Amino acid sequence: MSLSTLIKSIQDIMRKDVGVDGDAQRIGQLVWMFFLKIYDDKETEYELLDDAYRSPIPEPLRWRNWAADAEGMTGDELLDFINIRLFPTLKNLQPAHDDKRGFVIRSVFEDAYNYMKSGHLMRQVINKIVAGVDFNKAQDRHLFGDLYEQILRDLQNAGNAGEYYTPRPVTQFMVDAVDPQLGEKILDPACGTGGFLTCAIEHVRQQQVKTVEDEQLLQQCINGVEKKPLPHLLCTTNMILHGLDVPTNVRHDNTLARPLRDYGPRDRVDVIVTNPPFGGMEEDGIETNFPATFRTRETADLFLVLIMHLLRDGGRAALVLPDGTLFGEGIKTRIKEQLLETCNLHTIVRLPNGVFNPYTGIKTNLLFFTKGTPTRDVWFYEHPYPPGVKSYNKTKPMRIEEFAAEKAWWGGVDRSNRVENEFAWKVSAADIKARNYNLDIKNPHSPDAVVHDPQTLLADYAALQVKIGETRSQLRAVLADALENGK
């Protein structure tokens, strides 16, 4: 049975339960169950490697001791066990000071809930999970990537605004471009389900991890923060499956809720890769954590300010931002001015429409910058659709091979020998300043490209009004002549 078929069959069972109201609750229910199953599979591995291993979960509450037996607890007995013993114990787990795994378990269950009311239906779900996946098998472990992507798609369909899954090709290209190194502190301040972090882990692991000590150093350097409980639970599970045995540096928190002035030298990082939420507004008061000149409730703008602040000198960032940030004015202008003055915004990759379909139709861009030196020139690269494709969709998604042209053009770590072509062009910082820091710059090699520059749009509008006036005068003259000759 495929993973998608397994999940669908589980959700079909949950739909029969009167306690589960809607897709969002079904997904939440599914995720904590999968977490316990996955963690139990990992504990089997820990026990093989370490005879002294002791689980942070009390013995009767371990998945293997209450869920794994298909003929085990069911009905009211199972329901009482879940509601009266399992959840209260894990939510209030009091691990020893050095038991980091115990703290991870507690953080996962702090915001988890059991919605199901039927112990019989719950047993059916548990049995499908037990029989369907063994995460000690490499093949099944790799399937978790497909699992959380499907869950994220389901979350979006359930109406959870802002849960935009970043396509794997975009994530991979961004991580490859910033090229994180072993020992560098890597952060995603809005990590969602952990796509950028897992990509960074594999990037460093494949290229530089040679010893056990290297692996330990890598795990210490991975940092993430996620505001919402369900994506955080998914991210924690994802980290465990990618070899981070104790992902304590992946926190359930709102990065923007901490005043900017409270972030000190110890909080600085070397690499930031992220797709911060955009199109939404933060809760009242969050903007007061930022300097008055940058105060806004627009989430993407606040994250850009935060990222500039958190990078060390020489630190590198890659992030996804909407078109609105590029051509926006007011506070957005001041933020972009700060960006160009304190960082080298060396590259903007302009993505075509449809990359984030079906989640959003907003056009997006990938910004790459290094902190510590001002911008002299910004290179733009307009990512084209592949031949024969007019838009991306479920059957024709973006593919990593599409970025081969950008990678060949990139010019390595120092970005040397870049040349203009039909997709690439360079604009000086002086020209951008003269444009009032409008970064929505038309591809000079594509005259039909859409322009959002206010001055250009106003000029075009004025010219159009002149043409309309001329046409109106001509029509008036023709009508007058017709009326005169018709007398």
C-alpha positions in Angstrom: 0.0 0.0 0.0 1.4 3.4 -0.9 1.8 6.1 1.8 -0.9 8.3 0.2 -3.3 5.4 0.1 -2.5 4.6 3.8 -3.2 8.1 4.9 -6.4 8.3 2.9 -7.6 5.1 4.5 -6.8 6.4 8.0 -8.6 9.7 7.3 -11.6 7.8 6.0 -11.8 5.9 9.4 -11.4 9.2 11.3 -14.3 10.7 9.3 -16.6 8.2 11.0 -15.6 9.5 14.5 -18.0 12.2 15.9 -15.2 13.8 17.8 -13.0 14.7 14.8 -14.3 17.9 13.2 -12.7 18.7 9.9 -9.5 18.0 8.1 -7.3 20.1 10.5 -8.3 18.0 13.5 -7.8 14.8 11.5 -4.3 15.8 10.5 -3.5 16.8 14.1 -4.7 13.4 15.3 -2.7 11.6 12.7 0.5 13.5 13.4 0.9 12.7 17.1 0.2 9.0 16.4 2.8 8.9 13.7 5.3 10.7 16.0 4.9 8.0 18.7 5.3 5.2 16.1 8.4 6.9 14.6 9.9 7.5 17.9 9.4 3.9 19.0 11.1 2.7 15.8 14.0 5.0 16.6 14.2 3.7 20.1 14.7 0.2 18.7 17.8 1.6 17.0 19.0 3.4 20.1 18.7 0.1 22.1 20.8 -1.8 19.6 23.5 0.8 19.7 23.5 1.4 23.4 22.8 -1.3 26.0 22.4 1.4 28.7 19.7 3.3 26.8 16.6 4.2 28.8 13.5 5.7 27.2 12.2 9.0 28.5 8.7 7.7 28.1 7.4 5.6 31.0 7.5 1.9 30.0 3.7 1.3 29.9 3.2 4.4 27.7 5.8 3.4 25.0 4.1 2.6 21.7 5.2 -1.0 21.6 3.5 -1.7 24.9 0.0 -0.4 24.2 -0.4 0.1 20.4 1.7 -2.6 18.6 -0.6 -5.5 19.5 -3.4 -5.6 16.9 -5.6 -7.5 19.4 -4.7 -5.1 22.3 -6.7 -2.4 24.1 -9.7 -1.1 22.2 -13.0 0.6 22.9 -13.4 2.5 26.2 -10.3 0.9 27.7 -8.2 2.4 24.9 -9.9 5.7 25.1 -9.4 6.0 28.8 -5.8 5.0 28.5 -5.1 7.8 25.9 -7.1 10.5 27.7 -6.3 9.7 31.3 -2.8 8.3 31.2 -0.9 8.9 28.0 -1.6 12.6 27.3 -1.5 13.9 30.8 1.8 12.1 31.5 3.5 13.2 28.3 2.3 16.8 28.5 3.7 17.0 32.1 6.7 14.9 31.7 9.4 15.8 34.2 12.7 14.6 32.6 16.0 14.7 34.4 18.1 17.8 33.8 20.3 16.1 31.3 17.5 14.1 29.6 17.2 16.2 26.4 15.0 13.6 24.7 12.5 13.9 27.5 12.2 17.6 26.9 11.7 17.0 23.2 8.8 14.6 24.0 7.2 17.1 26.3 7.5 20.0 23.9 5.8 17.9 21.2 2.8 17.0 23.3 2.3 20.4 25.0 0.0 21.4 22.2 -1.2 18.0 20.9 -4.8 16.8 21.5 -6.8 13.6 21.1 -9.9 14.4 19.2 -11.3 10.9 18.7 -14.3 9.7 20.7 -14.4 6.1 19.6 -11.9 3.7 21.0 -12.8 1.1 18.4 -12.2 3.5 15.5 -8.9 4.5 17.2 -7.8 0.9 17.3 -8.5 0.6 13.6 -6.3 3.7 12.9 -3.5 2.4 15.1 -3.5 -1.0 13.5 -3.1 0.6 10.0 -0.2 2.7 11.2 1.5 -0.4 12.8 1.1 -2.5 9.7 1.7 0.2 7.2 5.1 1.7 8.0 8.3 0.5 9.6 10.6 3.5 10.0 13.6 1.3 10.7 13.5 0.4 7.0 15.4 3.0 4.9 12.7 2.9 2.2 9.9 3.7 4.7 12.0 6.3 6.4 12.5 8.2 3.1 8.7 8.1 2.6 8.3 10.5 5.5 9.3 13.3 3.2 6.2 12.4 1.1 4.2 12.1 4.2 4.7 15.5 5.6 4.4 17.1 2.1 1.0 15.5 1.7 0.0 16.5 5.2 1.0 20.1 4.4 -1.1 20.0 1.3 -4.0 18.7 3.3 -3.4 21.5 5.9 -3.7 24.1 3.1 -6.9 22.5 1.8 -8.2 22.6 5.3 -8.0 26.4 5.2 -4.8 27.0 7.3 -3.6 30.2 5.6 0.1 30.7 5.4 1.2 27.0 5.4 3.0 27.3 2.1 5.0 24.2 1.2 8.3 25.3 -0.5 8.9 23.0 -3.5 11.9 20.8 -3.1 13.7 22.2 -6.2 13.5 25.7 -4.7 14.7 24.6 -1.3 17.6 22.6 -2.8 18.7 25.4 -5.1 18.7 28.0 -2.2 20.7 25.7 0.1 23.2 24.8 -2.7 23.7 28.5 -3.4 24.5 29.6 0.2 26.6 26.4 0.5 26.5 25.9 4.4 29.8 24.5 5.8 30.4 22.2 8.7 30.7 24.2 11.9 28.6 27.1 10.6 25.5 27.9 12.6 22.5 27.4 10.4 19.0 28.9 11.2 15.5 28.9 9.7 13.5 31.3 11.8 10.2 30.2 10.4 11.0 26.6 9.8 7.6 25.1 9.3 8.0 21.3 8.8 11.8 21.6 8.4 12.3 21.4 4.7 15.2 23.9 4.6 16.8 22.4 7.7 16.7 18.8 6.4 18.1 20.0 3.1 21.0 21.8 4.8 21.7 18.7 7.0 22.0 16.5 3.9 24.0 19.2 2.0 26.7 19.4 4.8 26.5 15.7 5.6 27.2 14.5 2.1 30.0 16.9 1.4 31.9 17.3 4.7 30.8 14.8 7.5 33.5 12.1 7.7 33.6 11.2 11.4 31.3 10.8 14.4 32.6 14.1 15.8 31.7 15.8 12.5 28.2 14.5 12.8 27.9 15.7 16.3 29.1 19.2 15.3 26.6 19.3 12.5 23.7 18.4 14.8 24.7 21.2 17.2 24.7 23.8 14.4 21.1 23.2 13.2 18.6 25.7 14.6 14.9 26.3 13.8 11.9 28.1 15.2 8.3 27.5 14.4 5.3 29.4 15.7 2.5 26.9 15.0 2.2 23.6 17.0 1.3 21.2 14.2 4.2 22.1 11.8 6.5 22.1 14.8 5.5 18.6 15.7 6.1 17.6 12.0 9.5 19.4 12.0 10.6 17.6 15.2 9.6 14.2 13.7 11.3 15.2 10.4 14.5 16.0 12.3 14.5 12.7 14.1 14.1 10.8 10.9 17.0 12.8 9.4 19.4 11.6 12.1 19.0 14.5 14.7 18.4 12.3 17.7 17.8 15.2 20.1 16.5 18.2 18.1 16.3 20.5 21.0 17.4 23.4 18.9 14.1 23.3 17.0 11.9 25.4 19.2 8.2 26.0 19.3 8.1 29.8 19.5 7.5 33.0 17.5 10.9 34.4 16.5 9.3 37.9 16.1 8.0 38.0 19.6 11.4 38.7 21.1 12.5 42.4 21.0 15.2 42.9 18.4 17.5 44.7 20.9 17.5 41.5 23.0 19.3 39.5 20.3 23.0 39.7 21.1 26.3 38.4 19.7 25.5 34.8 21.0 22.4 34.8 18.8 24.2 35.6 15.6 24.3 32.9 12.9 26.4 32.2 9.8 23.6 31.0 7.4 19.9 31.7 7.2 17.7 29.9 4.7 13.9 30.4 5.0 10.6 31.0 3.4 9.0 33.4 6.0 5.2 33.7 6.0 4.0 36.5 3.8 0.7 38.0 3.0 -0.3 37.9 6.7 -0.3 40.3 9.6 1.3 39.7 13.0 -0.7 40.2 16.2 -1.0 43.6 17.8 2.2 44.7 19.6 4.7 42.5 17.8 5.8 45.5 15.7 6.9 47.3 18.9 9.8 44.7 19.2 11.4 46.5 16.2 12.9 50.0 15.8 10.3 52.7 15.1 11.5 53.2 11.5 10.8 49.6 10.6 7.5 49.0 12.5 4.9 47.2 10.5 2.6 44.2 11.0 3.5 42.7 7.6 5.2 39.4 8.6 7.5 39.1 5.6 8.9 42.7 6.2 9.6 42.0 9.9 11.4 38.7 9.1 13.6 40.5 6.6 14.6 43.1 9.3 15.2 40.2 11.8 17.3 38.2 9.3 19.6 41.2 8.7 20.0 41.6 12.4 20.7 38.0 13.2 23.4 37.4 10.5 27.1 37.7 11.6 29.3 39.9 9.4 30.1 37.6 6.5 26.9 35.6 7.1 24.8 34.5 4.2 21.1 34.4 3.7 18.7 33.1 1.1 15.0 33.7 1.5 11.7 33.7 -0.4 9.9 37.1 -0.7 6.8 38.2 -2.6 6.8 40.8 -5.4 5.1 43.2 -3.0 8.3 43.6 -1.0 10.3 44.4 -4.1 8.1 47.3 -5.4 6.4 48.3 -2.1 7.0 51.8 -0.7 6.9 53.5 2.7 8.4 51.2 5.4 9.3 48.7 2.7 11.5 51.3 1.1 13.3 52.0 4.4 13.9 48.2 4.9 15.3 47.8 1.4 17.5 50.8 2.0 18.9 49.2 5.1 19.4 45.9 3.3 21.5 47.5 0.5 23.5 49.6 3.0 24.4 46.9 5.4 24.4 43.8 3.2 25.5 42.8 -0.3 22.3 41.9 -2.0 24.1 40.2 -4.9 21.4 38.2 -6.5 17.6 38.1 -7.0 16.1 35.1 -8.8 12.6 36.0 -10.1 10.4 33.0 -10.1 7.5 32.6 -12.6 3.8 32.4 -11.7 2.6 29.1 -10.3 5.6 27.9 -8.3 3.5 27.9 -5.1 0.3 26.6 -6.7 -2.2 25.6 -5.4 -1.3 27.4 -2.1 -1.0 30.9 -3.5 -0.8 32.7 -6.9 1.5 35.4 -5.5 4.6 35.9 -7.6 7.7 35.2 -5.6 11.5 35.9 -5.6 14.6 34.4 -4.1 16.9 36.9 -2.5 20.6 36.1 -1.7 22.7 38.4 0.3 25.8 38.6 2.5 26.0 40.8 5.6 28.9 43.3 6.3 29.5 45.1 3.0 27.1 47.4 1.1 25.6 46.4 -2.2 27.4 47.7 -5.3 25.4 45.8 -8.0 22.4 43.5 -7.9 22.2 40.6 -10.4 18.7 39.6 -11.5 17.9 36.2 -13.0 14.5 35.6 -14.5 13.7 31.9 -14.1 11.9 30.7 -17.2 9.3 27.9 -17.6 10.8 24.8 -19.2 9.9 24.3 -22.8 6.3 23.4 -23.3 5.2 24.5 -19.9 2.9 27.5 -19.4 2.4 27.1 -15.6 3.2 24.6 -12.8 0.5 22.4 -11.4 0.1 19.1 -9.5 0.9 17.0 -12.6 3.7 19.3 -13.9 5.5 20.6 -10.8 8.8 22.4 -10.8 11.9 20.2 -11.1 15.4 20.6 -9.7 16.9 20.2 -13.2 15.3 23.5 -14.2 17.9 25.3 -12.0 20.9 23.9 -14.0 21.1 27.1 -16.0 21.3 29.3 -12.9 23.9 27.0 -11.3 26.1 27.2 -14.4 25.7 30.9 -14.5 26.2 31.5 -10.8 30.0 31.6 -10.9 30.9 29.5 -7.8 31.4 30.7 -4.3 32.7 34.1 -5.4 30.1 34.5 -8.2 32.8 35.3 -10.7 32.5 35.7 -14.5 28.8 36.3 -14.6 27.5 37.6 -17.9 24.3 39.1 -19.0 22.0 36.9 -21.2 18.4 36.7 -22.1 17.5 35.8 -18.5 20.2 37.7 -16.5 20.9 41.4 -16.1 22.8 43.6 -13.6 21.6 46.9 -12.0 23.9 49.2 -9.9 23.0 50.1 -6.4 23.1 53.8 -7.5 20.4 53.1 -10.1 18.3 51.3 -7.5 18.6 54.2 -5.0 17.5 56.6 -7.8 14.4 54.4 -8.2 13.6 54.9 -4.5 14.8 51.3 -3.8 12.3 49.8 -6.1 13.7 46.3 -6.8 10.9 45.3 -9.2 13.1 45.9 -12.2 12.1 44.8 -15.7 14.2 42.3 -17.7 15.7 44.5 -20.4 15.9 41.5 -22.6 12.2 40.8 -22.3 10.2 43.9 -23.3 6.9 42.3 -22.6 7.7 41.6 -18.9 5.2 43.0 -16.4 6.4 46.2 -14.6 5.3 47.4 -11.2 7.4 50.5 -11.0 4.9 53.3 -9.8 6.7 56.0 -11.9 6.6 53.8 -15.0 3.0 52.8 -14.4 2.0 56.5 -13.9 3.8 57.5 -17.0 2.1 54.7 -19.0 -1.2 55.7 -17.5 -0.7 59.4 -18.5 0.3 58.4 -22.0 -2.8 56.2 -22.3 -5.0 59.0 -21.1 -3.6 61.3 -23.8 -4.3 58.6 -26.5 -7.8 58.2 -25.1 -8.3 62.0 -25.3 -7.1 62.1 -28.9 -9.3 59.2 -29.9 -12.3 60.9 -28.2 -11.6 64.1 -30.1 -11.4 62.3 -33.4 -14.7 60.5 -32.7 -16.3 63.8 -31.8 -15.1 65.3 -35.0 -16.4 62.3 -37.0 -19.8 62.5 -35.4 -20.0 66.2 -35.8 -19.2 65.9 -39.5 -21.7 63.0 -39.9 -24.4 65.1 -38.3 -23.5 68.2 -40.4 -23.6 66.3 -43.6 -26.8 64.5 -42.7 -28.8 67.7 -42.4 
